[in-house]
Amino acid sequence: MKIIEQLLAMQDLQYKAFHEKLVPDIPGERIIGVRMPKLRAFAKSLQNTPQATEFMLQLPHIYYEEYNLHALLVSQIPDFDHCIAALNHLLPYVDNWGTCDSIRPKCFAVHHKALLPEMQDWLASNEPFTVRFGIEMLMVHFLGADFDIAQLAMVAAQGDHTHYYVRMMVAWYFATALAKQPQATLPYLTEQRLPRWVHNKTIQKAIESYRIPNEMKAMLRTLRK
């Protein structure tokens, strides 16, 4: 069976109706309604097959789930250079937060040094979801041992981005950074270095986070603009 036929065979109409509300930017006719556990299992079954290779060359896709499947297949590629090439082929076609946030390449965890220049290119992109992806990779991979305070400025520079889902990712990044690198991150709030909307959304997300201590949450409440 063709991949589209297999996806259609996994359709859950109740889930389709639910998911249409989660990704309102995607027309309903482009959403099949496949639950993510089934999609992950399908991606795993396709891994390293000629069918998967052919599918990843066929862009653009029609359905939202095709893009999510593509994202999962790219995330499984073990070779860093191969993964980057496949990722850069996909990213210009990503047009929603759901697909963007499904891309989590496993090989990135052991290639941080090589990943940094790639992220700088993504942050400089004219495609909003490529920018969002770059910020997300900084959040996932560089708020630990490989954190550099200059990365905060790189993300803050996207705070005035015209696209809602980029600004949301900036806020998500800073809320996570408050939990993982509080000393370096807190001045961005106390000194009001972020645009008003991102500033307030960061505080909201931090207050909602279980990783932020209560005393910091109390202080953050006083910083709302």
C-alpha positions as CSV (number, residue, x, y, z in Angstrom):
1,M,0.0,0.0,0.0
2,K,1.0,3.6,-0.6
3,I,1.9,5.6,2.5
4,I,-1.2,7.9,2.0
5,E,-3.4,4.8,1.9
6,Q,-1.8,3.4,5.0
7,L,-2.4,6.8,6.8
8,L,-6.0,6.9,5.7
9,A,-6.5,3.4,7.0
10,M,-5.4,4.6,10.5
11,Q,-7.9,7.5,10.5
12,D,-9.7,8.3,13.7
13,L,-12.5,10.8,13.0
14,Q,-13.0,11.8,16.6
15,Y,-9.3,12.6,16.9
16,K,-9.4,14.5,13.6
17,A,-12.1,16.8,15.0
18,F,-10.1,17.3,18.1
19,H,-6.9,18.0,16.3
20,E,-8.4,20.5,13.9
21,K,-8.8,22.8,16.9
22,L,-5.2,22.3,17.9
23,V,-3.7,23.4,14.6
24,P,-6.3,25.9,13.3
25,D,-3.9,27.2,10.6
26,I,-4.2,23.9,8.7
27,P,-7.4,23.4,6.7
28,G,-9.5,20.5,8.0
29,E,-9.4,18.7,4.7
30,R,-5.6,18.4,5.1
31,I,-5.9,16.6,8.5
32,I,-6.6,12.8,8.4
33,G,-6.8,12.2,12.1
34,V,-4.0,9.8,13.1
35,R,-3.1,9.5,16.7
36,M,0.6,10.1,17.4
37,P,1.4,6.6,19.0
38,K,0.2,5.0,15.7
39,L,2.2,7.5,13.7
40,R,5.3,6.8,15.7
41,A,4.9,3.0,15.3
42,F,4.4,3.5,11.6
43,A,7.5,5.6,11.3
44,K,9.5,3.0,13.2
45,S,8.2,0.3,10.8
46,L,9.4,2.4,7.8
47,Q,12.8,3.2,9.2
48,N,15.7,2.4,6.7
49,T,13.3,1.2,4.0
50,P,13.4,2.2,0.3
51,Q,9.8,3.3,0.8
52,A,10.8,5.8,3.5
53,T,13.7,7.1,1.4
54,E,11.4,7.7,-1.6
55,F,8.7,9.3,0.6
56,M,11.2,11.8,2.1
57,L,12.1,13.0,-1.4
58,Q,8.4,13.7,-2.3
59,L,7.7,17.2,-1.3
60,P,5.4,19.0,-0.9
61,H,3.0,16.5,0.8
62,I,-0.8,16.9,0.9
63,Y,-1.7,15.9,4.4
64,Y,-0.6,17.2,7.9
65,E,0.1,13.6,8.9
66,E,2.4,13.1,6.0
67,Y,4.5,16.0,7.2
68,N,4.5,14.6,10.8
69,L,5.5,11.2,9.5
70,H,8.3,12.9,7.5
71,A,9.4,14.7,10.7
72,L,9.5,11.4,12.6
73,L,11.5,9.7,9.9
74,V,14.1,12.5,9.8
75,S,14.4,12.3,13.5
76,Q,15.4,8.7,13.3
77,I,18.4,9.3,10.9
78,P,21.5,8.4,12.8
79,D,24.1,10.1,10.6
80,F,24.4,13.8,11.4
81,D,25.2,15.1,7.9
82,H,22.5,12.9,6.4
83,C,20.0,14.1,9.0
84,I,20.9,17.8,8.4
85,A,20.5,17.4,4.6
86,A,17.1,15.7,5.0
87,L,16.0,18.3,7.6
88,N,17.0,21.2,5.5
89,H,15.0,19.6,2.6
90,L,11.9,19.4,4.9
91,L,12.0,22.6,6.9
92,P,11.0,25.1,4.1
93,Y,7.7,23.1,3.8
94,V,6.8,23.1,7.5
95,D,3.8,25.4,8.0
96,N,2.5,24.6,11.5
97,W,3.7,24.2,15.1
98,G,2.6,20.5,15.4
99,T,5.0,19.3,12.6
100,C,7.7,21.7,13.7
101,D,7.7,20.4,17.3
102,S,7.6,16.8,16.1
103,I,11.2,17.1,14.7
104,R,13.6,15.9,17.4
105,P,16.6,14.3,15.7
106,K,18.2,11.8,18.1
107,C,21.7,12.3,16.6
108,F,21.8,15.9,17.7
109,A,22.5,14.9,21.3
110,V,26.1,13.9,20.4
111,H,26.8,16.5,17.8
112,H,26.4,19.8,19.6
113,K,29.5,21.5,18.2
114,A,28.5,20.8,14.6
115,L,24.9,21.7,15.4
116,L,25.6,25.3,16.5
117,P,26.3,26.8,13.1
118,E,23.2,25.0,11.7
119,M,21.1,26.7,14.3
120,Q,22.5,30.1,13.5
121,D,21.4,29.5,9.9
122,W,17.9,28.4,11.0
123,L,17.6,31.5,13.2
124,A,18.5,33.7,10.2
125,S,15.8,32.1,8.0
126,N,12.9,33.9,6.4
127,E,10.7,30.9,7.2
128,P,9.0,31.3,10.6
129,F,8.9,27.6,11.5
130,T,12.5,27.2,10.6
131,V,13.3,30.0,13.1
132,R,11.0,28.3,15.6
133,F,12.8,25.0,15.1
134,G,16.2,26.7,15.6
135,I,15.1,28.2,18.9
136,E,13.6,24.9,20.0
137,M,16.9,23.1,19.4
138,L,18.7,25.7,21.5
139,M,16.2,25.1,24.2
140,V,16.5,21.3,24.0
141,H,20.2,20.9,23.6
142,F,22.0,24.0,24.9
143,L,20.5,24.9,28.3
144,G,22.7,22.4,30.0
145,A,26.5,21.8,29.9
146,D,26.9,23.5,26.5
147,F,25.0,26.7,27.5
148,D,26.5,30.0,26.4
149,I,25.1,33.2,27.7
150,A,25.3,34.6,24.1
151,Q,22.5,32.2,23.1
152,L,20.1,34.2,25.3
153,A,20.7,37.2,23.1
154,M,20.3,35.2,19.9
155,V,16.9,34.1,21.0
156,A,15.9,37.5,22.4
157,A,16.6,39.0,19.0
158,Q,13.6,37.1,17.7
159,G,11.3,38.6,20.3
160,D,9.9,41.1,17.8
161,H,9.3,38.5,15.1
162,T,6.0,39.1,13.2
163,H,5.0,35.5,13.5
164,Y,3.0,34.4,16.6
165,Y,4.5,30.9,16.8
166,V,8.0,32.3,16.8
167,R,7.2,34.7,19.6
168,M,5.6,31.8,21.5
169,M,8.8,29.8,21.2
170,V,10.9,32.7,22.4
171,A,8.7,32.8,25.5
172,W,8.9,29.0,26.0
173,Y,12.7,29.2,25.6
174,F,13.1,31.9,28.2
175,A,10.7,30.2,30.7
176,T,12.8,27.0,30.3
177,A,16.0,28.9,30.6
178,L,14.7,30.5,33.9
179,A,14.5,26.9,35.2
180,K,17.8,25.7,33.9
181,Q,20.0,28.8,33.8
182,P,18.3,31.2,36.2
183,Q,21.2,33.4,37.1
184,A,22.0,34.2,33.5
185,T,18.4,34.5,32.4
186,L,16.7,36.4,35.2
187,P,18.2,39.8,34.1
188,Y,16.2,39.6,30.8
189,L,13.1,39.9,33.0
190,T,14.2,42.2,35.8
191,E,15.8,44.6,33.3
192,Q,12.9,44.2,30.8
193,R,15.1,43.3,27.9
194,L,12.3,41.4,26.1
195,P,9.3,42.9,24.2
196,R,6.3,43.4,26.4
197,W,4.2,40.5,24.9
198,V,7.2,38.0,25.1
199,H,8.1,39.3,28.6
200,N,4.6,38.7,30.0
201,K,4.2,35.3,28.2
202,T,7.5,34.2,29.6
203,I,6.4,35.0,33.1
204,Q,3.1,33.2,32.5
205,K,4.8,30.1,31.3
206,A,7.4,30.2,34.1
207,I,4.6,30.5,36.7
208,E,2.8,27.5,35.2
209,S,6.0,25.4,35.2
210,Y,6.7,22.8,38.0
211,R,10.4,23.4,37.5
212,I,10.4,27.0,38.8
213,P,10.6,27.3,42.6
214,N,7.7,29.1,44.3
215,E,9.9,32.0,45.6
216,M,10.9,32.8,42.0
217,K,7.3,32.6,40.9
218,A,6.3,35.1,43.5
219,M,9.1,37.5,42.3
220,L,8.1,37.0,38.7
221,R,4.5,38.0,39.4
222,T,5.8,41.4,40.5
223,L,7.6,41.9,37.1
224,R,4.5,41.8,34.9
225,K,4.2,44.7,32.6
